[in-house]
Amino acid sequence: MNKKRTRLILAVVLCIALAFSLAACGGNNAPAPAPEPTPAPATSSDPAPEPAAPAEKHTWNVGTIGTDPAVMPDLNSQGEWLEALRARVDEYTNGQVEIVIHYSGVLGGQPQLFEQCEMGELEVFQGQPMSSNDARFACWNIPFQFDSLEQVDKAIDNNNGELFKMSEGWIAEHGMHLLCMGGGFMRGYANSKREVILPEDVKGIKTRVYEDALVRTFWDGLTQTQILPVPDIYSGLQTGTVDGLEMFATNLIVNKYDEVVKYYTDIDWQWVNSQMIIVSDKAWTALSPELQEAVQRACVETVRIQTENQIKYTNECFAILESRGIQITKLTPEQKQAWIDYADSQTDLYKDIIGADVYDAYMAMIERSK
């Protein structure tokens, strides 16, 4: 075979081999698929995940003329309740609502605290609104409307009674929210001059009263009266600025007035509706419905502490006062009736303060509630 023929055969073989090679790699001349790209690893410059938003926290300042139980622990049903309320609100809201209590009227007297709450400057007022805030509030001070704290408790009926509902409505008209109402106190009369049995016995005794038109009307008909804020009562009795005060018996011990008086008469002339929790609309509407429910539940549950302890402490305090040299006078039914007759003689004056229609409707409600 010559060289020319040999070269021709080799060329044909190479062409056939190349054709088979291309068919095996591409199939019908289609290009092979490109490999999937590998994601680049994260670097420190990549943005971090957004952190969860912290739970919103609300701080509620509470203004009260009550006494701090850390300072005055004995027979202090009001202070015990407020401290329990503080802890229960913290528990039920998981710390989202913080209660800060300002005791002893350091933020103002009760009329001023009510006004601060109404204007949204104070989150919570704990106490009793006065007739200077609304003439209807004098209804709570009508003498001898209840005989005992047990009757008061029945009328409130754990926030379901007519007494609570009427009070709640009045507070709502001022743009605030009444969350609960405790039993409060029954007030008698203490002084440093002499034993008091009948209304005429207080004549000539300078008497401290609190700032309310109906309260002052009642006592002005018997003796010389003077309004003193709570922080000034002890020094007023000590210096003779006043000689006596209408007050509930346990408070003589809580605030050490038993050191500067000698006599106490268990008149129970007035029920004091001073255990309210009133919240400003600004503070209340800032809470979610879930937090509102939690705070409301804490209030209703703990206010029982004030009512139940005050009933218990009232029964205990007279023996304590006697052991400290205070003469205790418990009126007979006939002696107490003399005080009731005096109060009834002033009914027209009370109606002038409150309004006759409101007075009549309120007293009819009280009778139904007993």
C-alpha positions as CSV (number, residue, x, y, z in Angstrom):
1,M,0.0,0.0,0.0
2,N,1.5,3.4,-1.0
3,K,1.8,6.2,1.5
4,K,-0.9,8.4,-0.1
5,R,-3.5,5.7,0.3
6,T,-2.5,5.1,4.0
7,R,-2.9,8.8,4.9
8,L,-6.4,8.8,3.3
9,I,-7.5,5.8,5.4
10,L,-6.2,7.4,8.7
11,A,-8.1,10.7,8.0
12,V,-11.4,8.8,7.4
13,V,-10.9,6.8,10.7
14,L,-10.2,10.0,12.7
15,C,-13.4,11.7,11.3
16,I,-15.6,8.8,12.3
17,A,-14.1,8.7,15.9
18,L,-14.7,12.4,16.3
19,A,-18.3,12.1,15.3
20,F,-19.0,9.4,17.9
21,S,-17.3,11.4,20.6
22,L,-19.5,14.5,20.0
23,A,-22.7,12.4,20.1
24,A,-21.7,10.8,23.4
25,C,-21.0,14.2,25.1
26,G,-23.9,16.4,23.8
27,G,-26.7,14.3,22.4
28,N,-28.2,15.8,19.3
29,N,-25.6,18.6,19.6
30,A,-27.4,20.0,22.8
31,P,-24.9,21.7,25.3
32,A,-24.5,20.0,28.6
33,P,-26.4,21.6,31.6
34,A,-24.4,24.0,33.7
35,P,-23.8,23.0,37.3
36,E,-26.0,24.7,40.1
37,P,-24.1,27.7,41.7
38,T,-23.1,27.2,45.3
39,P,-24.4,29.9,47.6
40,A,-21.8,32.1,49.1
41,P,-21.3,31.6,52.8
42,A,-22.7,34.3,55.2
43,T,-20.2,36.9,56.2
44,S,-20.1,39.2,59.3
45,S,-21.5,42.1,57.2
46,D,-24.9,40.4,56.6
47,P,-27.8,42.0,58.7
48,A,-28.7,40.2,62.0
49,P,-32.4,39.2,62.6
50,E,-34.6,41.9,64.1
51,P,-34.9,41.4,68.0
52,A,-38.4,41.0,69.5
53,A,-39.9,44.2,70.8
54,P,-39.8,44.4,74.6
55,A,-43.2,44.3,76.4
56,E,-44.5,47.8,77.0
57,K,-44.3,48.9,80.7
58,H,-46.7,51.2,82.5
59,T,-45.9,53.0,85.7
60,W,-48.9,54.0,87.8
61,N,-48.4,56.6,90.6
62,V,-51.0,56.2,93.4
63,G,-51.8,59.2,95.6
64,T,-53.3,58.4,99.0
65,I,-53.6,59.9,102.5
66,G,-53.3,56.4,103.9
67,T,-50.3,55.4,106.0
68,D,-47.4,53.3,104.8
69,P,-47.5,49.9,106.7
70,A,-43.7,49.8,106.6
71,V,-43.8,52.8,108.9
72,M,-47.1,52.0,110.8
73,P,-47.8,48.3,110.6
74,D,-50.3,47.8,113.5
75,L,-54.0,47.5,112.5
76,N,-53.3,49.1,109.2
77,S,-55.9,47.5,106.9
78,Q,-55.6,50.1,104.2
79,G,-51.8,49.9,104.0
80,E,-51.9,46.1,104.0
81,W,-54.4,46.1,101.1
82,L,-52.4,48.6,99.0
83,E,-49.2,46.6,99.4
84,A,-51.1,43.4,98.4
85,L,-52.6,45.2,95.4
86,R,-49.1,46.3,94.3
87,A,-47.8,42.8,94.4
88,R,-50.9,41.2,92.7
89,V,-50.9,43.8,89.8
90,D,-47.2,43.0,89.2
91,E,-48.0,39.3,89.2
92,Y,-51.1,39.4,87.0
93,T,-49.5,41.8,84.4
94,N,-46.1,40.0,84.4
95,G,-44.5,43.2,85.5
96,Q,-46.0,45.4,82.7
97,V,-47.9,47.6,85.2
98,E,-45.9,48.9,88.1
99,I,-47.6,50.5,91.1
100,V,-45.8,53.2,93.0
101,I,-47.7,54.3,96.1
102,H,-47.2,57.8,97.6
103,Y,-48.6,57.7,101.2
104,S,-49.6,60.2,103.8
105,G,-50.9,62.9,101.4
106,V,-47.5,63.8,100.1
107,L,-49.1,64.5,96.7
108,G,-52.0,66.5,98.2
109,G,-55.3,66.1,100.1
110,Q,-58.1,64.1,98.7
111,P,-59.8,66.9,96.7
112,Q,-56.5,67.7,95.1
113,L,-55.7,64.1,94.3
114,F,-59.0,63.7,92.7
115,E,-58.4,66.7,90.5
116,Q,-54.9,65.5,89.5
117,C,-56.4,62.2,88.5
118,E,-59.2,63.8,86.6
119,M,-56.8,65.9,84.6
120,G,-54.5,62.9,83.9
121,E,-51.6,64.3,85.9
122,L,-51.9,61.4,88.4
123,E,-52.6,57.8,87.2
124,V,-54.5,56.6,90.3
125,F,-56.3,58.2,93.2
126,Q,-56.9,56.0,96.2
127,G,-59.3,57.5,98.6
128,Q,-62.7,59.2,98.8
129,P,-63.6,62.1,96.5
130,M,-65.1,65.1,98.4
131,S,-68.2,67.2,97.9
132,S,-65.9,70.0,96.7
133,N,-65.2,67.8,93.6
134,D,-68.9,67.0,93.1
135,A,-71.8,67.8,95.4
136,R,-73.2,64.3,95.0
137,F,-70.2,62.8,96.7
138,A,-71.4,64.2,100.0
139,C,-74.0,61.3,99.9
140,W,-71.2,59.0,101.2
141,N,-70.9,61.2,104.3
142,I,-74.6,61.2,105.3
143,P,-74.6,60.3,109.1
144,F,-75.8,56.9,110.3
145,Q,-76.7,55.5,106.9
146,F,-75.1,52.2,107.9
147,D,-74.9,50.4,111.3
148,S,-71.8,48.3,110.6
149,L,-69.1,47.5,108.0
150,E,-70.9,44.2,107.3
151,Q,-73.8,46.2,106.0
152,V,-71.5,48.3,103.9
153,D,-69.9,45.2,102.4
154,K,-73.3,43.8,101.6
155,A,-74.3,47.0,99.8
156,I,-71.0,47.0,97.7
157,D,-71.5,43.3,97.0
158,N,-68.0,42.8,95.4
159,N,-68.6,45.6,92.9
160,N,-72.0,44.2,91.9
161,G,-74.3,46.1,94.4
162,E,-76.3,49.2,93.8
163,L,-74.0,51.3,96.0
164,F,-71.0,50.5,93.8
165,K,-72.9,50.9,90.5
166,M,-74.2,54.4,91.5
167,S,-70.7,55.5,92.6
168,E,-69.1,54.0,89.5
169,G,-71.5,56.1,87.3
170,W,-70.7,59.3,89.1
171,I,-67.0,58.7,88.8
172,A,-67.4,57.9,85.1
173,E,-69.0,61.3,84.5
174,H,-65.7,62.8,85.5
175,G,-63.9,60.8,82.9
176,M,-62.4,58.3,85.3
177,H,-62.8,54.6,86.2
178,L,-63.8,53.2,89.6
179,L,-62.1,49.8,89.7
180,C,-63.1,48.7,93.2
181,M,-64.5,49.9,96.6
182,G,-63.6,48.5,100.0
183,G,-65.6,48.6,103.2
184,G,-63.8,51.6,104.6
185,F,-64.3,52.7,108.3
186,M,-66.8,53.7,110.8
187,R,-65.9,56.9,112.6
188,G,-66.2,57.8,116.3
189,Y,-64.9,60.8,118.4
190,A,-61.6,61.2,120.3
191,N,-60.4,64.1,122.4
192,S,-58.1,65.2,125.2
193,K,-60.6,67.1,127.4
194,R,-63.5,64.9,128.7
195,E,-65.7,61.9,128.1
196,V,-68.2,62.5,125.3
197,I,-71.6,60.7,125.6
198,L,-74.2,63.0,124.2
199,P,-74.0,65.6,121.3
200,E,-73.9,68.5,123.7
201,D,-70.8,67.1,125.4
202,V,-68.5,68.2,122.5
203,K,-69.5,71.9,123.0
204,G,-66.3,73.9,123.5
205,I,-64.0,71.2,122.3
206,K,-62.0,72.4,119.2
207,T,-62.5,69.7,116.7
208,R,-60.5,68.7,113.7
209,V,-62.7,67.7,110.7
210,Y,-61.8,66.9,107.1
211,E,-62.6,68.9,104.1
212,D,-66.2,68.1,103.2
213,A,-69.2,70.4,103.3
214,L,-71.6,67.8,104.9
215,V,-69.1,66.7,107.5
216,R,-68.4,70.3,108.5
217,T,-72.2,71.0,108.6
218,F,-72.7,68.1,111.0
219,W,-70.0,69.2,113.5
220,D,-70.5,72.9,113.1
221,G,-73.8,72.5,114.7
222,L,-72.1,71.1,117.9
223,T,-68.7,72.7,118.3
224,Q,-65.9,74.8,116.9
225,T,-64.4,73.0,113.9
226,Q,-61.1,73.3,112.1
227,I,-59.8,71.6,108.9
228,L,-56.3,70.2,109.2
229,P,-54.5,68.0,106.6
230,V,-53.6,64.6,107.8
231,P,-49.8,65.3,108.3
232,D,-50.8,68.1,110.7
233,I,-53.2,66.2,113.0
234,Y,-50.7,64.9,115.5
235,S,-48.9,68.2,116.0
236,G,-52.3,70.0,116.2
237,L,-53.5,67.7,119.0
238,Q,-50.1,68.0,120.7
239,T,-50.0,71.8,120.7
240,G,-53.7,72.3,121.4
241,T,-54.5,73.8,118.0
242,V,-57.4,71.3,118.2
243,D,-58.5,69.2,121.2
244,G,-60.4,66.5,119.5
245,L,-61.2,64.8,116.1
246,E,-63.8,62.6,114.6
247,M,-61.9,59.5,113.6
248,F,-62.1,55.7,113.3
249,A,-60.6,53.9,116.3
250,T,-57.9,51.9,114.6
251,N,-56.4,55.1,113.2
252,L,-55.6,56.3,116.7
253,I,-53.1,53.4,116.8
254,V,-51.9,53.5,113.2
255,N,-51.0,57.2,113.5
256,K,-50.2,57.3,117.2
257,Y,-53.0,59.8,118.1
258,D,-53.5,57.7,121.2
259,E,-50.4,59.5,122.5
260,V,-52.2,62.8,122.5
261,V,-55.8,62.0,123.3
262,K,-57.4,60.5,126.4
263,Y,-61.0,59.6,125.4
264,Y,-62.7,57.8,122.6
265,T,-66.4,57.4,122.0
266,D,-67.7,54.7,119.7
267,I,-70.4,56.8,118.0
268,D,-70.1,55.2,114.5
269,W,-71.6,58.4,113.3
270,Q,-70.3,58.1,109.7
271,W,-69.3,55.4,107.3
272,V,-66.2,56.5,105.4
273,N,-66.2,55.5,101.7
274,S,-62.4,56.0,101.5
275,Q,-61.3,52.7,100.0
276,M,-61.7,53.4,96.3
277,I,-59.3,52.8,93.4
278,I,-59.9,55.5,90.8
279,V,-57.9,55.5,87.5
280,S,-57.5,58.3,85.1
281,D,-58.9,57.8,81.6
282,K,-55.4,58.5,80.2
283,A,-53.8,55.7,82.2
284,W,-56.6,53.3,81.7
285,T,-56.9,53.6,77.9
286,A,-53.1,53.2,77.6
287,L,-53.5,49.6,78.7
288,S,-54.4,46.7,76.4
289,P,-57.7,45.0,77.1
290,E,-55.7,42.1,78.5
291,L,-53.9,44.3,81.0
292,Q,-57.1,46.1,81.9
293,E,-58.7,42.8,82.8
294,A,-55.6,41.8,84.9
295,V,-55.6,45.0,86.8
296,Q,-59.3,44.9,87.4
297,R,-59.1,41.4,88.7
298,A,-56.2,42.3,91.1
299,C,-58.2,45.2,92.5
300,V,-61.4,43.2,93.1
301,E,-59.6,40.3,94.7
302,T,-57.4,42.3,97.1
303,V,-59.8,44.9,98.3
304,R,-61.4,42.1,100.4
305,I,-58.2,42.4,102.5
306,Q,-59.2,45.9,103.6
307,T,-62.8,45.1,104.4
308,E,-62.1,41.8,106.3
309,N,-59.1,43.1,108.2
310,Q,-60.8,46.3,109.3
311,I,-63.8,44.4,110.7
312,K,-61.3,42.2,112.6
313,Y,-59.1,45.1,113.8
314,T,-62.0,47.2,114.9
315,N,-63.0,44.4,117.3
316,E,-59.4,44.2,118.6
317,C,-58.4,47.9,118.9
318,F,-60.5,48.9,122.0
319,A,-58.6,46.6,124.3
320,I,-55.3,47.9,122.9
321,L,-56.4,51.5,123.4
322,E,-57.5,50.8,127.0
323,S,-54.2,49.2,127.8
324,R,-52.6,52.5,126.6
325,G,-54.7,54.6,129.0
326,I,-57.5,55.7,126.7
327,Q,-61.0,55.7,128.2
328,I,-63.4,53.9,125.8
329,T,-67.1,54.8,125.8
330,K,-69.5,52.6,124.0
331,L,-72.9,54.2,123.7
332,T,-76.1,52.5,124.7
333,P,-78.9,52.4,122.1
334,E,-80.6,55.3,123.8
335,Q,-77.4,57.4,123.9
336,K,-76.7,56.7,120.2
337,Q,-80.3,57.6,119.4
338,A,-79.6,61.1,120.7
339,W,-76.9,61.5,118.0
340,I,-79.2,60.1,115.3
341,D,-81.9,62.5,116.3
342,Y,-79.5,65.4,116.0
343,A,-78.4,64.2,112.6
344,D,-82.0,63.9,111.4
345,S,-82.6,67.5,112.5
346,Q,-80.1,68.6,109.8
347,T,-81.6,66.7,106.9
348,D,-82.7,69.8,105.1
349,L,-79.1,71.2,105.3
350,Y,-77.8,67.9,103.8
351,K,-80.3,68.2,101.0
352,D,-79.2,71.7,100.3
353,I,-75.6,70.5,99.8
354,I,-76.4,67.4,97.8
355,G,-79.6,68.2,96.0
356,A,-82.9,66.9,97.3
357,D,-83.6,64.5,94.4
358,V,-80.1,63.0,94.6
359,Y,-80.4,62.7,98.4
360,D,-83.7,60.9,98.3
361,A,-82.6,58.5,95.5
362,Y,-79.4,57.7,97.3
363,M,-81.1,57.0,100.7
364,A,-83.8,54.8,99.0
365,M,-80.9,52.8,97.4
366,I,-79.2,52.4,100.8
367,E,-82.4,51.0,102.3
368,R,-82.7,48.5,99.5
369,S,-79.1,47.5,99.9
370,K,-79.2,46.6,103.6
